[in-house]
Amino acid sequence: QVHLLESGGGLVQPGGSLRLSCTASGSISSIWRMGWYRQAPGKQRELVASFTGAGGPNYLDSVKGRFTISRDNAKNTVYLQMNSLKPDDTAVYYCNGFQTSGLVVAPWGQGTQVTVSS
């Protein structure tokens, strides 16, 4: 079973940038659907950016044009470049693979905290 380790979070001012990394303990090359999720305090976890295996990546409307997801299968790593960060982006960010049903394929990692504040 693949285990996931997220990193790269931190405290950043509004308008700033961060690059998150998610490294898997095993190969992700066969996991077509992979994405970044986030969970803010008191809110449900939501899918922010994802690869679905067909066409280009998908993004939550609120992050379109600001976030970019990418993957390096050779390094078993998925990235999330976040630019023009807003306070509403504050959350714990997680990555995972998922099935067409939406069920995730690996245990949730510890996540990485992103705090956007002046």
All heavy atoms as an XYZ file, in Angstrom:
885
protein
N       0.847     -1.194      0.000
C       0.000      0.000      0.000
C       0.882      1.243      0.000
O       1.842      1.325      0.746
C      -0.914     -0.002      1.236
C      -1.992      1.040      1.216
C      -2.950      0.891      2.388
O      -2.512      0.644      3.509
N      -4.234      1.046      2.126
N       0.505      2.201     -0.831
C       1.279      3.437     -0.939
C       0.985      4.338      0.257
O      -0.162      4.471      0.679
C       0.917      4.154     -2.251
C       1.526      5.541     -2.295
C       1.395      3.339     -3.448
N       2.042      4.951      0.770
C       1.894      5.965      1.808
C       2.383      7.291      1.249
O       3.304      7.335      0.427
C       2.673      5.568      3.060
C       2.101      4.360      3.729
N       1.062      4.440      4.640
C       2.397      3.049      3.589
C       0.758      3.214      5.045
N       1.544      2.357      4.426
N       1.756      8.368      1.715
C       1.985      9.687      1.137
C       2.527     10.642      2.184
O       2.095     10.620      3.339
C       0.663     10.223      0.571
C       0.005      9.319     -0.462
C      -1.451      9.704     -0.660
C       0.759      9.379     -1.780
N       3.467     11.480      1.776
C       4.059     12.459      2.676
C       4.032     13.826      1.996
O       4.696     14.036      0.979
C       5.501     12.075      3.018
C       6.234     13.025      3.963
C       5.528     13.061      5.320
C       7.684     12.612      4.121
N       3.255     14.726      2.584
C       3.144     16.075      2.055
C       4.130     17.008      2.763
O       4.408     16.831      3.957
C       1.720     16.616      2.255
C       0.643     15.807      1.571
C       0.050     14.711      2.445
O       0.591     14.456      3.542
O      -0.949     14.107      2.038
N       4.628     17.998      2.026
C       5.546     18.978      2.607
C       5.473     20.277      1.824
O       4.864     20.324      0.750
C       6.991     18.435      2.587
O       7.422     18.214      1.257
N       6.105     21.308      2.378
C       6.199     22.573      1.674
C       5.284     23.671      2.172
O       5.337     24.798      1.680
N       4.432     23.354      3.128
C       3.534     24.376      3.647
C       4.263     25.381      4.519
O       5.464     25.254      4.771
N       3.512     26.377      4.970
C       4.104     27.384      5.838
C       3.210     28.591      5.956
O       2.054     28.570      5.522
N       3.765     29.624      6.558
C       3.068     30.894      6.718
C       3.520     31.842      5.609
O       4.733     32.034      5.410
C       3.392     31.485      8.084
C       2.886     32.901      8.368
C       1.361     32.941      8.344
C       3.418     33.401      9.708
N       2.569     32.397      4.905
C       2.886     33.295      3.800
C       1.914     34.460      3.812
O       0.764     34.309      4.235
C       2.844     32.529      2.455
C       1.457     32.006      2.163
C       3.381     33.360      1.322
N       2.380     35.604      3.351
C       1.507     36.776      3.279
C       0.580     36.684      2.076
O       0.914     36.011      1.083
C       2.345     38.041      3.181
C       3.132     38.356      4.445
C       3.831     39.698      4.355
O       4.027     40.256      3.279
N       4.216     40.227      5.520
N      -0.552     37.338      2.125
C      -1.432     37.381      0.941
C      -0.665     37.855     -0.290
O       0.131     38.793     -0.210
C      -2.513     38.380      1.349
C      -2.572     38.271      2.839
C      -1.149     38.049      3.276
N      -0.905     37.164     -1.400
C      -0.185     37.465     -2.625
C       1.076     36.653     -2.810
O       1.677     36.675     -3.892
N       1.478     35.939     -1.786
C       2.693     35.147     -1.850
C       2.495     33.811     -2.535
O       1.401     33.489     -3.014
N       3.570     33.034     -2.564
C       3.557     31.740     -3.255
C       4.154     30.647     -2.379
O       4.991     30.912     -1.515
C       4.384     31.825     -4.547
O       3.848     32.758     -5.449
N       3.702     29.441     -2.621
C       4.270     28.248     -2.004
C       4.230     27.117     -3.018
O       3.354     27.082     -3.886
C       3.482     27.822     -0.770
C       3.642     28.636      0.518
C       2.624     28.160      1.558
C       5.049     28.531      1.065
N       5.147     26.180     -2.863
C       5.127     24.974     -3.687
C       5.070     23.773     -2.763
O       5.989     23.541     -1.984
C       6.371     24.886     -4.554
C       6.309     23.743     -5.574
C       7.661     23.489     -6.189
N       7.600     22.638     -7.366
C       8.628     21.915     -7.810
N       9.793     21.950     -7.179
N       8.503     21.176     -8.898
N       3.988     23.044     -2.866
C       3.803     21.842     -2.060
C       4.293     20.617     -2.818
O       4.188     20.551     -4.047
C       2.334     21.656     -1.705
C       1.630     22.844     -1.037
C       0.197     22.451     -0.670
C       2.385     23.337      0.163
N       4.801     19.650     -2.064
C       5.241     18.381     -2.646
C       4.545     17.234     -1.930
O       4.295     17.307     -0.723
C       6.753     18.217     -2.508
O       7.453     19.223     -3.192
N       4.270     16.201     -2.673
C       3.680     14.986     -2.113
C       4.471     13.811     -2.665
O       4.404     13.542     -3.866
C       2.218     14.887     -2.504
S       1.472     13.283     -2.125
N       5.201     13.149     -1.785
C       6.030     12.032     -2.211
C       5.428     10.730     -1.723
O       5.082     10.594     -0.538
C       7.458     12.184     -1.672
O       8.004     13.417     -2.151
C       8.341     11.040     -2.153
N       5.308      9.785     -2.640
C       4.721      8.484     -2.321
C       5.813      7.466     -2.007
O       6.923      7.548     -2.525
C       3.881      8.001     -3.491
N       5.439      6.503     -1.169
C       6.401      5.459     -0.786
C       6.594      4.434     -1.893
O       7.525      3.623     -1.837
C       5.932      4.758      0.491
O       4.670      4.153      0.275
N       5.684      4.444     -2.870
C       5.784      3.528     -3.988
C       5.473      4.234     -5.291
O       5.279      5.454     -5.318
N       5.399      3.470     -6.338
C       5.169      4.052     -7.648
C       3.768      4.646     -7.778
O       2.791      4.042     -7.329
C       5.358      2.980     -8.725
O       5.033      3.491     -9.998
N       3.706      5.806     -8.392
C       2.403      6.430     -8.669
C       2.100      6.419    -10.160
O       1.083      6.957    -10.591
C       2.333      7.880     -8.145
C       3.354      8.765     -8.863
C       2.526      7.919     -6.637
C       3.164     10.246     -8.600
N       2.981      5.831    -10.955
C       2.806      5.905    -12.401
C       1.516      5.253    -12.868
O       0.957      5.638    -13.892
C       4.001      5.261    -13.111
O       4.137      3.907    -12.727
N       1.016      4.278    -12.121
C      -0.223      3.603    -12.509
C      -1.460      4.261    -11.911
O      -2.580      3.832    -12.185
C      -0.173      2.133    -12.097
O      -0.081      2.022    -10.699
N      -1.253      5.280    -11.095
C      -2.387      5.977    -10.473
C      -2.696      7.200    -11.323
O      -2.074      8.259    -11.176
C      -2.079      6.382     -9.024
C      -1.633      5.160     -8.207
C      -3.303      7.020     -8.386
C      -1.213      5.492     -6.793
N      -3.646      7.038    -12.249
C      -3.949      8.141    -13.172
C      -4.567      9.334    -12.442
O      -4.259     10.470    -12.716
C      -4.921      7.661    -14.243
C      -4.293      6.774    -15.258
C      -3.058      6.187    -15.211
C      -4.890      6.356    -16.496
N      -2.848      5.444    -16.343
C      -3.935      5.525    -17.143
C      -6.112      6.614    -17.120
C      -4.203      4.950    -18.383
C      -6.354      6.036    -18.348
C      -5.419      5.216    -18.979
N      -5.483      9.019    -11.548
C      -6.212     10.083    -10.866
C      -5.515     10.416     -9.554
O      -5.567      9.625     -8.619
C      -7.658      9.651    -10.613
C      -8.415      9.337    -11.880
C      -9.804      8.807    -11.596
N     -10.446      8.339    -12.818
C     -10.271      7.130    -13.328
N      -9.482      6.263    -12.708
N     -10.873      6.797    -14.444
N      -4.883     11.558     -9.546
C      -4.243     12.023     -8.313
C      -4.572     13.486     -8.133
O      -4.707     14.224     -9.111
C      -2.732     11.829     -8.375
C      -2.304     10.385     -8.283
S      -0.697     10.168     -7.528
C      -1.023     10.651     -5.827
N      -4.702     13.871     -6.889
C      -5.081     15.246     -6.661
C      -4.611     15.797     -5.337
O      -4.139     15.052     -4.463
N      -4.752     17.094     -5.212
C      -4.508     17.804     -3.965
C      -5.852     18.211     -3.365
O      -6.718     18.740     -4.076
C      -3.655     19.051     -4.205
C      -2.204     18.759     -4.353
C      -1.507     18.568     -5.500
C      -1.255     18.632     -3.287
N      -0.185     18.322     -5.230
C       0.002     18.358     -3.876
C      -1.335     18.725     -1.901
C       1.156     18.174     -3.124
C      -0.189     18.539     -1.151
C       1.052     18.271     -1.755
N      -5.984     17.959     -2.084
C      -7.178     18.303     -1.339
C      -6.779     19.301     -0.244
O      -5.612     19.421      0.117
C      -7.749     17.060     -0.645
C      -8.142     15.923     -1.542
C      -7.175     15.118     -2.150
C      -9.491     15.620     -1.760
C      -7.540     14.054     -2.965
C      -9.859     14.555     -2.567
C      -8.880     13.768     -3.153
O      -9.241     12.710     -3.947
N      -7.779     19.963      0.294
C      -7.506     20.816      1.443
C      -8.700     20.779      2.400
O      -9.837     20.535      1.994
C      -7.208     22.258      1.039
C      -8.383     23.016      0.466
C      -7.935     24.392     -0.017
N      -9.031     25.158     -0.586
C      -8.883     26.314     -1.225
N      -7.658     26.844     -1.370
N      -9.925     26.953     -1.692
N      -8.382     21.006      3.656
C      -9.431     21.052      4.675
C      -9.153     22.220      5.602
O      -8.131     22.255      6.288
C      -9.493     19.745      5.457
C     -10.668     19.687      6.415
C     -10.913     18.288      6.954
O     -10.021     17.435      6.955
N     -12.127     18.037      7.409
N     -10.071     23.153      5.585
C      -9.980     24.308      6.470
C     -10.725     23.997      7.768
O     -11.602     23.121      7.783
C     -10.591     25.533      5.795
N     -10.401     24.681      8.857
C     -11.072     24.410     10.138
C     -12.585     24.528     10.006
O     -13.103     25.511      9.465
C     -10.507     25.500     11.057
C      -9.183     25.829     10.472
C      -9.351     25.695      8.987
N     -13.281     23.505     10.488
C     -14.734     23.517     10.464
C     -15.364     23.242      9.114
O     -16.588     23.330      8.971
N     -14.543     22.916      8.130
C     -15.081     22.657      6.786
C     -14.725     21.250      6.322
O     -13.807     20.625      6.842
C     -14.537     23.687      5.794
C     -14.992     25.105      6.070
C     -14.537     26.043      4.972
C     -15.041     27.453      5.196
N     -14.607     28.378      4.112
N     -15.451     20.784      5.323
C     -15.156     19.475      4.768
C     -13.933     19.546      3.855
O     -13.614     20.598      3.302
C     -16.365     18.965      3.966
C     -17.547     18.572      4.821
C     -18.623     17.866      4.021
O     -18.783     18.096      2.825
N     -19.378     16.989      4.680
N     -13.299     18.412      3.714
C     -12.169     18.321      2.800
C     -12.685     18.488      1.369
O     -13.718     17.924      1.002
C     -11.487     16.971      2.968
C     -10.155     16.831      2.261
C      -9.490     15.532      2.669
N      -9.115     15.559      4.078
C      -8.713     14.490      4.759
N      -8.648     13.315      4.155
N      -8.382     14.585      6.024
N     -11.952     19.269      0.563
C     -12.365     19.488     -0.815
C     -11.192     19.242     -1.761
O     -10.027     19.458     -1.411
C     -12.892     20.922     -1.002
C     -11.896     22.026     -0.703
C     -12.496     23.416     -0.860
O     -13.646     23.557     -1.317
O     -11.779     24.393     -0.534
N     -11.554     18.805     -2.965
C     -10.549     18.550     -3.993
C     -10.222     19.869     -4.681
O     -11.097     20.512     -5.236
C     -11.091     17.523     -4.994
C     -10.158     17.073     -6.112
C      -8.903     16.435     -5.548
C     -10.900     16.099     -7.029
N      -8.956     20.221     -4.672
C      -8.530     21.521     -5.166
C      -8.011     21.433     -6.597
O      -8.319     22.280     -7.431
C      -7.432     22.084     -4.244
C      -6.851     23.364     -4.812
C      -7.974     22.317     -2.846
N      -7.202     20.425     -6.858
C      -6.587     20.270     -8.176
C      -6.349     18.794     -8.409
O      -5.990     18.077     -7.469
C      -5.274     21.042     -8.260
N      -6.515     18.343     -9.648
C      -6.377     16.912     -9.873
C      -6.054     16.579    -11.314
O      -6.341     17.345    -12.238
C      -7.668     16.190     -9.471
O      -8.737     16.602    -10.285
N      -5.431     15.421    -11.457
C      -5.291     14.772    -12.746
C      -6.350     13.676    -12.801
O      -6.492     12.900    -11.861
C      -3.913     14.113    -12.892
C      -2.785     15.088    -13.017
C      -1.902     15.278    -11.964
C      -2.576     15.800    -14.184
C      -0.846     16.157    -12.071
C      -1.529     16.696    -14.309
C      -0.659     16.878    -13.242
N      -7.080     13.606    -13.911
C      -8.111     12.579    -14.021
C      -7.777     11.560    -15.086
O      -8.567     10.674    -15.366
C      -9.476     13.200    -14.338
O      -9.372     13.935    -15.560
C      -9.918     14.120    -13.220
N      -6.633     11.675    -15.696
C      -6.206     10.674    -16.661
C      -6.614     10.984    -18.085
O      -6.167     10.344    -19.008
N      -7.483     11.949    -18.277
C      -7.907     12.316    -19.624
C      -7.956     13.835    -19.725
O      -8.542     14.498    -18.885
C      -9.286     11.734    -19.924
N      -7.312     14.369    -20.746
C      -7.300     15.815    -20.877
C      -6.387     16.467    -19.857
O      -5.536     15.816    -19.260
N      -6.551     17.720    -19.667
C      -5.695     18.459    -18.758
C      -6.153     18.346    -17.319
O      -7.166     17.707    -17.030
N      -5.407     18.931    -16.395
C      -5.801     18.883    -14.996
C      -7.073     19.695    -14.733
O      -7.434     20.566    -15.518
C      -4.600     19.496    -14.270
C      -3.883     20.280    -15.299
C      -4.129     19.627    -16.599
N      -7.722     19.378    -13.628
C      -8.923     20.083    -13.219
C      -8.648     20.882    -11.958
O      -7.855     20.452    -11.115
C     -10.059     19.086    -12.964
C     -10.466     18.353    -14.216
O     -10.634     18.951    -15.263
N     -10.605     17.048    -14.111
N      -9.326     22.010    -11.831
C      -9.123     22.878    -10.673
C     -10.444     23.347    -10.106
O     -11.414     23.563    -10.837
C      -8.289     24.111    -11.062
C      -6.899     23.793    -11.539
C      -6.611     23.651    -12.888
C      -5.859     23.624    -10.624
C      -5.341     23.340    -13.333
C      -4.571     23.319    -11.058
C      -4.324     23.179    -12.411
O      -3.047     22.875    -12.828
N     -10.443     23.543     -8.799
C     -11.556     24.199     -8.138
C     -11.636     25.621     -8.705
O     -10.600     26.259     -8.935
C     -11.280     24.236     -6.635
C     -12.383     24.584     -5.672
C     -13.479     23.524     -5.697
C     -11.809     24.729     -4.268
N     -12.848     26.104     -8.933
C     -12.994     27.422     -9.545
C     -12.220     28.512     -8.801
O     -11.630     29.399     -9.415
C     -14.472     27.816     -9.615
C     -15.213     27.109    -10.731
O     -14.558     26.496    -11.592
O     -16.457     27.161    -10.740
N     -12.203     28.425     -7.494
C     -11.590     29.489     -6.694
C     -10.068     29.527     -6.800
O      -9.450     30.514     -6.378
C     -12.002     29.362     -5.225
O     -11.570     28.120     -4.692
N      -9.463     28.485     -7.373
C      -8.000     28.472     -7.496
C      -7.531     28.507     -8.941
O      -6.318     28.566     -9.197
C      -7.365     27.258     -6.770
C      -7.865     27.164     -5.342
C      -7.622     25.954     -7.523
N      -8.459     28.479     -9.870
C      -8.074     28.507    -11.281
C      -7.259     29.750    -11.596
O      -7.593     30.850    -11.174
C      -9.329     28.472    -12.164
C      -9.953     27.106    -12.301
C     -11.171     27.147    -13.222
C     -11.801     25.776    -13.342
N     -13.037     25.805    -14.172
N      -6.174     29.536    -12.342
C      -5.305     30.650    -12.700
C      -4.264     30.972    -11.644
O      -3.352     31.760    -11.899
N      -4.415     30.377    -10.457
C      -3.454     30.645     -9.377
C      -2.665     29.406     -8.974
O      -1.505     29.512     -8.596
C      -4.187     31.183     -8.146
C      -4.971     32.461     -8.391
C      -5.490     33.062     -7.092
N      -6.451     32.183     -6.428
C      -6.288     31.698     -5.197
N      -5.189     31.990     -4.495
N      -7.221     30.920     -4.642
N      -3.292     28.247     -9.045
C      -2.651     26.992     -8.649
C      -2.336     26.158     -9.889
O      -3.106     26.156    -10.853
C      -3.560     26.172     -7.741
C      -3.762     26.736     -6.357
C      -3.362     28.011     -6.005
C      -4.382     25.963     -5.383
C      -3.554     28.523     -4.733
C      -4.588     26.443     -4.103
C      -4.177     27.722     -3.788
N      -1.231     25.422     -9.819
C      -0.859     24.512    -10.895
C      -0.405     23.187    -10.298
O       0.511     23.158     -9.476
C       0.277     25.095    -11.753
O      -0.122     26.366    -12.278
C       0.603     24.153    -12.906
N      -1.054     22.116    -10.730
C      -0.666     20.783    -10.292
C       0.252     20.161    -11.344
O       0.071     20.374    -12.540
C      -1.910     19.887    -10.059
C      -1.514     18.552     -9.425
C      -2.699     19.685    -11.331
C      -2.708     17.703     -8.990
N       1.247     19.422    -10.871
C       2.136     18.715    -11.786
C       2.595     17.436    -11.107
O       2.407     17.260     -9.900
C       3.338     19.597    -12.169
O       4.098     19.946    -11.025
N       3.162     16.552    -11.879
C       3.609     15.284    -11.315
C       4.895     14.848    -11.995
O       5.102     15.125    -13.168
C       2.536     14.204    -11.435
C       2.161     13.817    -12.835
C       0.914     12.941    -12.864
N       1.146     11.642    -12.256
C       0.164     10.777    -11.987
N      -1.090     11.080    -12.263
N       0.438      9.597    -11.449
N       5.728     14.142    -11.230
C       6.952     13.544    -11.749
C       6.908     12.081    -11.346
O       7.264     11.725    -10.210
C       8.171     14.251    -11.164
C       9.483     13.764    -11.764
O       9.510     12.636    -12.307
O      10.469     14.489    -11.669
N       6.464     11.234    -12.256
C       6.311      9.814    -11.925
C       7.644      9.161    -11.582
O       7.695      8.226    -10.785
C       5.637      9.082    -13.078
C       4.168      9.431    -13.208
O       3.543      9.943    -12.271
N       3.606      9.175    -14.380
N       8.711      9.644    -12.177
C      10.031      9.067    -11.893
C      10.433      9.291    -10.438
O      11.180      8.500     -9.862
C      11.076      9.660    -12.829
N       9.931     10.371     -9.854
C      10.228     10.683     -8.454
C       9.066     10.340     -7.531
O       9.129     10.635     -6.333
C      10.573     12.166     -8.311
C      11.839     12.580     -9.035
C      12.141     14.056     -8.804
C      13.451     14.459     -9.497
N      13.774     15.899     -9.290
N       8.011      9.746     -8.095
C       6.821      9.407     -7.300
C       6.315     10.613     -6.521
O       5.919     10.499     -5.352
C       7.133      8.249     -6.340
C       7.502      6.977     -7.071
O       6.932      6.662     -8.110
N       8.487      6.268     -6.550
N       6.288     11.745     -7.174
C       5.964     12.998     -6.501
C       4.948     13.801     -7.303
O       5.020     13.860     -8.535
C       7.229     13.838     -6.262
O       8.152     13.085     -5.470
C       6.907     15.134     -5.536
N       4.031     14.411     -6.579
C       3.057     15.331     -7.146
C       3.277     16.688     -6.488
O       3.537     16.755     -5.287
C       1.619     14.845     -6.897
C       0.610     15.783     -7.531
C       1.431     13.434     -7.433
N       3.181     17.731     -7.280
C       3.436     19.082     -6.783
C       2.182     19.941     -6.906
O       1.310     19.691     -7.735
C       4.560     19.740     -7.591
C       5.850     18.971     -7.601
C       6.168     18.125     -8.661
C       6.767     19.084     -6.557
C       7.359     17.407     -8.680
C       7.961     18.375     -6.568
C       8.243     17.541     -7.626
O       9.431     16.838     -7.627
N       2.145     20.983     -6.097
C       1.115     22.008     -6.241
C       1.781     23.360     -6.080
O       2.219     23.719     -4.981
C       0.000     21.836     -5.204
C      -1.175     22.785     -5.379
C      -1.939     22.466     -6.663
C      -2.135     22.711     -4.182
N       1.883     24.074     -7.183
C       2.405     25.435     -7.157
C       1.245     26.380     -6.877
O       0.259     26.377     -7.616
C       3.068     25.790     -8.488
C       3.579     27.214     -8.568
C       4.744     27.483     -7.619
O       5.653     26.666     -7.509
N       4.719     28.626     -6.950
N       1.368     27.157     -5.825
C       0.289     28.049     -5.417
C       0.797     29.483     -5.460
O       1.753     29.826     -4.740
C      -0.191     27.703     -4.008
C      -0.600     26.243     -3.842
S      -1.356     25.904     -2.244
C       0.009     26.270     -1.159
N       0.184     30.280     -6.301
C       0.546     31.690     -6.442
C      -0.622     32.573     -6.034
O      -1.763     32.110     -5.947
C       0.941     31.993     -7.883
C       2.136     31.190     -8.358
O       3.059     30.898     -7.584
N       2.148     30.830     -9.626
N      -0.329     33.833     -5.806
C      -1.367     34.814     -5.449
C      -2.250     34.287     -4.329
O      -3.484     34.336     -4.408
C      -2.218     35.157     -6.676
O      -1.419     35.650     -7.721
N      -1.624     33.790     -3.308
C      -2.368     33.168     -2.220
C      -3.252     34.166     -1.489
O      -2.907     35.350     -1.341
C      -1.411     32.489     -1.248
C      -0.863     31.152     -1.757
C       0.384     30.751     -1.003
C      -1.926     30.071     -1.623
N      -4.398     33.662     -1.035
C      -5.387     34.463     -0.332
C      -5.625     33.857      1.059
O      -5.419     32.658      1.256
C      -6.696     34.470     -1.109
C      -6.582     34.950     -2.541
C      -7.912     34.830     -3.259
C      -7.817     35.305     -4.701
N      -9.120     35.191     -5.409
N      -6.115     34.654      1.992
C      -6.436     34.097      3.314
C      -7.387     32.902      3.247
O      -7.267     31.972      4.055
C      -7.067     35.291      4.037
C      -6.403     36.480      3.420
C      -6.240     36.116      1.968
N      -8.292     32.897      2.266
C      -9.224     31.771      2.128
C      -8.537     30.474      1.716
O      -9.163     29.408      1.759
C     -10.314     32.104      1.101
C     -11.350     33.050      1.647
O     -11.348     33.287      2.878
O     -12.161     33.577      0.862
N      -7.292     30.548      1.298
C      -6.540     29.342      0.955
C      -5.958     28.652      2.188
O      -5.395     27.563      2.082
C      -5.400     29.684     -0.012
C      -5.897     30.208     -1.343
O      -6.895     29.660     -1.863
O      -5.290     31.168     -1.871
N      -6.095     29.279      3.336
C      -5.575     28.699      4.569
C      -6.272     27.376      4.871
O      -7.499     27.307      4.944
C      -5.778     29.673      5.743
O      -4.989     30.848      5.519
C      -5.368     29.039      7.065
N      -5.476     26.329      5.013
C      -6.014     24.986      5.241
C      -4.852     24.015      5.402
O      -3.692     24.372      5.166
C      -6.880     24.546      4.061
N      -5.194     22.793      5.780
C      -4.228     21.706      5.697
C      -4.409     21.059      4.334
O      -5.532     20.733      3.930
C      -4.440     20.670      6.815
C      -3.411     19.542      6.690
C      -4.326     21.324      8.185
N      -3.308     20.890      3.624
C      -3.344     20.352      2.274
C      -2.846     18.903      2.269
O      -1.828     18.580      2.888
C      -2.495     21.217      1.347
C      -3.151     22.516      0.965
C      -3.309     23.539      1.901
C      -3.657     22.719     -0.317
C      -3.941     24.723      1.571
C      -4.288     23.911     -0.660
C      -4.426     24.893      0.285
O      -5.067     26.074     -0.054
N      -3.582     18.082      1.534
C      -3.282     16.661      1.424
C      -3.257     16.259     -0.041
O      -3.903     16.888     -0.875
C      -4.366     15.817      2.097
C      -4.668     16.138      3.537
C      -5.564     17.152      3.862
C      -4.092     15.406      4.568
C      -5.873     17.439      5.185
C      -4.394     15.685      5.900
C      -5.277     16.709      6.192
O      -5.583     16.977      7.501
N      -2.564     15.182     -0.349
C      -2.676     14.614     -1.685
C      -3.147     13.170     -1.570
O      -3.028     12.541     -0.507
C      -1.364     14.683     -2.442
S      -0.115     13.536     -1.871
N      -3.699     12.650     -2.643
C      -4.111     11.260     -2.684
C      -4.474     10.890     -4.095
O      -4.745     11.756     -4.934
C      -5.297     11.000     -1.745
C      -5.230      9.636     -1.088
O      -4.868      8.651     -1.724
N      -5.569      9.580      0.183
N      -4.488      9.616     -4.360
C      -5.060      9.105     -5.585
C      -6.520      8.791     -5.331
O      -6.938      8.625     -4.173
N      -7.305      8.743     -6.372
C      -8.723      8.473     -6.162
C      -9.288      7.708     -7.345
O      -8.774      7.753     -8.457
C      -9.502      9.775     -5.932
C      -9.385     10.788     -7.043
C     -10.345     10.868     -8.043
C      -8.318     11.671     -7.083
C     -10.230     11.806     -9.068
C      -8.203     12.607     -8.091
C      -9.160     12.678     -9.092
N     -10.364      6.978     -7.039
C     -11.063      6.210     -8.051
C     -12.147      7.077     -8.685
O     -12.438      8.168     -8.207
C     -11.673      4.964     -7.399
C     -10.641      4.074     -6.724
C     -11.280      2.955     -5.928
O     -12.489      2.750     -5.966
N     -10.458      2.200     -5.203
N     -12.752      6.568     -9.741
C     -13.834      7.325    -10.396
C     -14.980      7.597     -9.434
O     -15.707      8.575     -9.565
C     -14.368      6.575    -11.621
O     -14.715      5.237    -11.238
C     -13.293      6.504    -12.701
N     -15.126      6.739     -8.444
C     -16.178      6.931     -7.437
C     -15.852      8.043     -6.467
O     -16.710      8.494     -5.704
C     -16.381      5.632     -6.650
O     -15.196      5.313     -5.930
N     -14.569      8.470     -6.471
C     -14.132      9.477     -5.517
C     -13.418      8.900     -4.319
O     -12.797      9.636     -3.555
N     -13.514      7.593     -4.135
C     -12.828      6.964     -3.013
C     -11.320      7.078     -3.202
O     -10.808      6.879     -4.304
C     -13.228      5.491     -2.909
C     -14.658      5.202     -2.461
C     -14.953      3.714     -2.520
C     -14.890      5.733     -1.050
N     -10.628      7.394     -2.124
C      -9.181      7.533     -2.222
C      -8.516      6.164     -2.168
O      -9.092      5.191     -1.679
C      -8.623      8.446     -1.106
C      -9.157      9.862     -1.284
C      -8.951      7.910      0.286
N      -7.291      6.114     -2.688
C      -6.622      4.824     -2.840
C      -5.579      4.558     -1.776
O      -5.042      3.457     -1.703
C      -5.966      4.720     -4.241
C      -7.030      4.878     -5.323
C      -4.846      5.724     -4.416
N      -5.260      5.553     -0.958
C      -4.212      5.389      0.051
C      -4.674      6.010      1.366
O      -5.568      6.872      1.375
C      -2.924      6.048     -0.421
N      -4.060      5.608      2.446
C      -4.368      6.272      3.723
C      -3.985      7.748      3.629
O      -3.006      8.107      2.956
C      -3.473      5.540      4.731
C      -3.105      4.257      4.081
C      -3.067      4.525      2.618
N      -4.745      8.588      4.301
C      -4.396     10.008      4.296
C      -3.071     10.231      5.037
O      -2.827      9.639      6.081
C      -5.498     10.828      4.967
C      -6.761     10.894      4.173
C      -7.931     10.233      4.432
C      -6.986     11.657      2.984
N      -8.859     10.540      3.466
C      -8.310     11.409      2.573
C      -6.198     12.535      2.220
C      -8.873     12.013      1.434
C      -6.747     13.123      1.092
C      -8.061     12.862      0.717
N      -2.249     11.090      4.458
C      -1.019     11.470      5.133
C      -1.300     12.502      6.205
O      -2.453     12.819      6.500
N      -0.253     13.049      6.769
C      -0.402     14.043      7.826
C      -0.794     15.407      7.273
O      -1.285     16.266      8.011
C       0.889     14.179      8.611
C       2.061     14.695      7.774
C       3.352     14.757      8.573
O       3.455     14.195      9.658
N       4.355     15.423      8.015
N      -0.607     15.609      5.991
C      -0.915     16.895      5.395
C       0.163     17.930      5.691
O       1.103     17.693      6.456
N       0.004     19.083      5.070
C       0.930     20.193      5.310
C       0.106     21.464      5.479
O      -0.788     21.745      4.674
C       1.978     20.310      4.190
O       2.937     21.307      4.527
C       1.361     20.632      2.841
N       0.380     22.199      6.533
C      -0.404     23.375      6.870
C       0.029     24.568      6.019
O       1.217     24.890      5.948
C      -0.225     23.728      8.351
C      -0.909     25.011      8.785
C      -2.413     24.895      8.820
O      -2.958     23.931      9.380
N      -3.121     25.867      8.242
N      -0.948     25.209      5.411
C      -0.733     26.456      4.685
C      -1.540     27.539      5.383
O      -2.752     27.403      5.539
C      -1.161     26.333      3.211
C      -1.121     27.689      2.518
C      -0.275     25.329      2.482
N      -0.846     28.576      5.801
C      -1.510     29.703      6.464
C      -1.179     30.972      5.706
O       0.002     31.307      5.520
C      -1.046     29.831      7.925
O      -1.312     28.604      8.617
C      -1.779     30.968      8.624
N      -2.220     31.648      5.243
C      -2.051     32.892      4.499
C      -2.569     34.026      5.373
O      -3.763     34.133      5.628
C      -2.791     32.852      3.159
C      -2.499     34.121      2.358
C      -2.411     31.611      2.366
N      -1.643     34.839      5.822
C      -2.017     35.895      6.761
C      -0.968     37.000      6.739
O       0.221     36.736      6.538
C      -2.133     35.320      8.178
O      -2.372     36.350      9.107
N      -1.438     38.210      6.960
C      -0.514     39.337      7.045
C      -0.116     39.576      8.500
O       0.681     40.469      8.788
C      -1.150     40.588      6.452
O      -2.380     40.856      7.054
